[in-house]
C-alpha cells in the first residue's frame, strides 16, 4: 500500500535523455548530455561529472542560457562568471551537474534581449526594459530541470544559485536541498546595478555592496 502511494505521486515523464558524450574543457573533463522535452520543442544540455548514483550529495546548478555573458564575456551581467565558477567547483569536487537551460534573456529570446539592452542604454533597468517590451520580468520555469536531475540519479543536492525560485522548484520535485552554495564571482562595476535590481526586484539572495 505504501509503495502504491509513493508510486502514485510520481509525475509522468516530460523529458528524455537522447545523447551522451565526453567533453574535455579548459576547466576539466566532463560529460555532455542532451535531453529533450516530450511536451515542447525545448532542449536541455547537461554538463556532468563523477558518479551521480552514489547517493552522495552533489553540487548542481541550473544555468539559464545567457549568450552575451556565457559566450561573449559581457559584463552587463554575472552569468558568464557564474557558469565558469560552477564548472570550477564541480571540477574541484569531482562530482556535480550543470543543467544548461536554453531560455535566453529570462525566456524572451536573444533578439528581444538585445531590444531590452537598447532600452537599458536609455536608462531602463532590466525589469523595466522587459516590461516595456510587453514581457513578464521572468518567464522561466524550472520543473523539467529538476526532472533531469532526478533522471540522472541525484536525490540530495547542494545548489549553486541565488535564485529562490530555482531552489523551491528542486525541493518541490522531491530533491533534498541540503545547502545553497554561494558562487563567488569577481564583482564588476558594470553589473553592480544589475545585481541590485535582481536583489531588490526579484528577491535574489545577492549581497550588494
Ligand atoms: Zn546574463
Boltz pocket constraint, residues with backbone or C-beta under 6 A from the ligand:
constraints:
  - pocket:
      binder: B
      contacts: [[A, 66], [A, 68], [A, 69], [A, 77], [A, 78], [A, 79], [A, 80]]
      max_distance: 6.0
